[in-house]
Amino acid sequence: MRSTMSNYRAGDVIRMTREYIGISREELSDGICSPQTLYRLECGKTRVKKELYAKLMAKMERVPGKNYAVCVGKNMELLEERELLEAAMRRFDYEKADEYVKRLKEKADDNLITKQYVLKAEALIDYYCKRCSGEETIKRLEESIRLTLPEYEKCLEKRFPFTEQEIMNLLSIANAYAHINREEQAIEIYQKLMQCLDMDYIFGENVEHIKGIIMRNLSSAYFAMEKYKEALELNEMCLKRAKQGNEGRNFHVLLGDRAAILLEMIKIGKKDKNEISQVKKYLRQSYILAAARGDEICSQLIQRVYKKEFNETILY
């Protein structure tokens, strides 16, 4: 996760929310602005002013803040704590992350978006620290997202403009399903999220990063279900995205995934045994990149796999 906020096309957010609710422009604009003004806003022909946006979103019982601000508060303290928390999560340092989320909770105000963020973070840390089960984690993540989307399941079924934080919440729910071997539920959410992001109402570098995460997790879910062809195709797409974009930090993980998929396909006769050299190549590349990036957990895992499968040690 990155702290950089994504950008939203406000007119698209208004239109998509209105269409989801099922009201006309005349109904939404009544008492706020003219239907013609609303039409121009939705089409992007007129810039949306903050006050007008807030009124329209409030009437639809949606988050009124134009930028969906997370953890900014009256000063920068909350944002700093959030960045420390997310850095610790990326390092898998859940003991430190636990400290940061407690500090974040102490400093947080009554902002609903901040509360939602803290609830999600607490649920994930408790799970990784083995203080709660996967099923309980899903319930808590659902509690978090229901703060802004009481009927989030219905929103997933339609063209709904989720905020970035809601997308990350839903991604966490999908991941939790995958962790307890309920890959079908996970895949359904991953696919819905990709459809959502393809609507382009939200954009920016962080969105591309989130798409890459979803695709990688979708590939992993297919792999767990032994749908190796689908897993391999998605992995190839992820690798291309990583090469073309600014996703180099995940390249070693994707190479490791590719090696694992190919190895299983070779074992069940779906790939030629001669391709074992490619598996070894991908694992070596993954190990070297992981070691260079200081990712000790990944490099140690790859080394163990290489030793187990080939009775050899990767030299760096």
N, C-alpha and C positions, 0 to 999 in steps of 0.2 A: 504494500500500500504506500502511496505517496501523499505528501501533504499538499501538493500543488492542486489548486481547485480547477475543475473543468469549467467550460463556458456553456451557457444555455442560450438557445434562440427563444427569447421570451414569447414571441408571437406564436411559435409552434407549441410551446408549453401551455399557453392559454387555450389554443384551439384544441389540442389533444385532450386536455382535461375537460373542456366543455363537451366534446364529443363523447368522452367516456361517460360523463354524467347523463348525457342525453338531453341537453337543453339547447334552445336556439340562441342565436346571437341577440335577438330581441329580448329574450328572457334574461340573459346574462348582463346585457348592457343597461337594462332598465334601472334608472336611478343613479347610474354611474357615468355613462357616456352614451353617445348615439350609436346605433347599430352600424352606421357607416364608419365611424371611428374604430369600432371593434374590428370590423372587417379589414381595415387598413393595418391595424396592429397585427392581426393574425397572419396577414399576407406579407408582413415585413416591410410594408410601404411607409410606415410611420414608426418612429422610435418610441419604445414603451417607457413612459416616465415611471419612476419608482412608486409614487403615490397611487397612480392609476393601476399599476400592476398589483399592488398590495390589496386594493379594493376588489379587483376582479377575482383574485385568488382566494381572498377571505370569503367572498360570496359563495365560492365553490367549496368552501371548507378545506382549503388546501394551504400548504405552507406559504405564508405571505412574503417572506424575505426573498428578494429577487435573486440573490446569489446563493441562497441556501447555506448561509454561513455556518460553519462547524467550529466550535471551540475557539471563538475569538474573544468573547467577553468584552469587558471594558478596557482591558489592556492586553498585552501580549503573553501573559503568564500561561493562560490555558493553551494557547497555540504551541508554546515552547514545551509544555508538558506532553501535549499530543505528539509532537515530533520525537521526543525522547521515548515515549511509549512505543511508537511505531518502529523506531530504530531497534529497540530491544526485541520486538516481535520478529523482525527480519533476521536477527541474530539467534533466534530461538532461545533467548535469555528470558524465560518466563518469570524467574524470580525478580529480576529487575523490572520487568513489565508490570508485575503485580504491585510493586512499589509506586510506579508512575501512575497507574490507574487509580490508586487510592488517593494520591496527591491531586490528581485531576478531579476526582469526585469531591474532594474537600473544597476545591476552589471554584467548582462549577456553580453557575447561577441557576435560575429557573427556566433557562432557555430550553425549549422542547427538543431542539435538534442536538444540543449538547447532551441532554439526558439520554437520548436515543443512542448516541455514540458511546457513552459510558456504559450503558446496559449491555451493548454488544461486546465491548472490550472485556468487561467482567466475565461474561458468559464464556468467551473464548479462552481467557486465561485460566479460569477454573477448570475447563475441560483439559487443556494442555497440562495443567498441574495435577490432573487426575483427581480433582475434587468433586466432579460430577460426571454422570454418564453422557453418552451421545444423545440419547433420547431426551434427557433433561436439558441438555444444551440447545437442542432444537426448540424446545418449548420456550426457553429464555430468549433465544434469538427472535422467535415469533412475537414474544411479548414486546421486544424492542421495536420491531418494525410496525407493530400495530399502533404504536404511539402516533404515527402519521398516516398509516394505512390500515384501519381496522379490518378491512376486507381485502387484504393484499392478494389473496388467491384469485379473486375476481379480476383484479388489476392485471395479473399475469396472463389472463386469458384474452385480454384486449390490448389495443394500442394505447398504452398508458405512459406518460412521461415521468418515469421514476427519477428521483434525484440521485446524484452520485452516491450519497450515503445509503440510500435505500437499495441501490444496486449492490453495494458492498455487503449490506445486510443479507440480501437474498443470495448472494454468492456464498456467504458464510453458511446459510441454511443448507444450500445444495452440497457444500463440502462436508457438512456434518452428516447428511444423509449418506454420502459416499463413504465416510469413515465407519459407518455402522452397516456397511454392505447393502445399502438400499440404493443401488446405482440407478435404477430406473427413475426414481423420484428426483435424484440429482441431475440426471441427464435432461429431464423435462424442464427443470428450472434453468439449467445452463442454456438450453436452446431458446427458451423464452427471453432470457436476458440478451442473447445475441440478436434476436429479432428486434428487441427494444432499442439496442444501441445502433442498429442499422437504420433506424428512422432519422438519425442525424439531428435531432433536436438538441443534443448535447455533443460537444466536440472538444478537441484539444489533445495534447500529448498524453494526459492522464487517461483519457478514454481509450486511446489506442493501447495503452499499457493494460487496462482492465480487460479489453477484448482478448489480448494475448493470454492473460491469466485464465479467462473462461475457456478459451480454446484448448489450452494445455490441460486443464482439469477435465474437460469433456473427453479429451483423448485418453486420459488416465482412467476415466470411468468406463469407456469402451474396452480398454485393455483388461480391466478387472472382470468384465463380463465376457471376456474371450472373443470379443469382436475385433480381431487384430487388424483386419483390413481398414475398418473405419478409424481405428486408433492411429494406424500408420499414415493414413491420408491427412488426418488433422495434424499430426506431428510434422509432416512435411510443410503444411501451411504455416505452422508456427515458426519453423526454422526459416522459411522465406521471409516472414514478417520480421523476425529478429535480425536478419541480414540487412533488410531494407530500412528498418527503423532504428530507434534508439533503445533496443532491447538486448544489447550485448551481454548484460549482466546475467541473463537467464539462458544464455546459449549453452552453457555446460550442462544445465539441467535437461534441456531439450535433447542434447546429444545422448545423454544417459538414458532418457526415455526411448529414444530410437533404438539404441542397442538392446534394451530389454524387450521391446516389441519384436525385433528381428530374431532375437535368440529364441523366443517362444515359438515363433513361426517356423523356425528351422527344426525345433524339437518335435513339432507335430506334423512336419512334412509339407508345410505351406510355402517354405522357401528352400532353395537348394543349399546343401551343406557347405558348398564352396563359399557361401556368403558369410561364413563364420569369421573370415578375415576382416570383413567390413565391421562386424560386431566388435572385434578386438580394436579396430581402428577408432571407432566411435567412443569406446570406453577409454582408450588412451587419451584421445582429444579432450574428452569430458574431464578426466582426471587432471590433466595439465592446466586446463582453463580454471577448474575449481581451485586448484592449489595456488595458481597465480592470483586469483581473486581473494584468497584467504578463507575460502569456504571449506573449513575443516570437516564439517559433518558430511558434506557431499563427497569430498575427496576420499575420506575414510570408507564411506559406503561403497564407492566405486572400486576401491582397492580390495575390499572384502569380496565383492562380486567377482572381480577378475581372478582372484586367488581361488575361489570356490569353483568357478567354471573352467579355468584353464591351468590351474596349479602353477601360476606364474605371478610375479610381482611387477607392477608398473614402475618403471624408473623415471624419475623427474630430474 
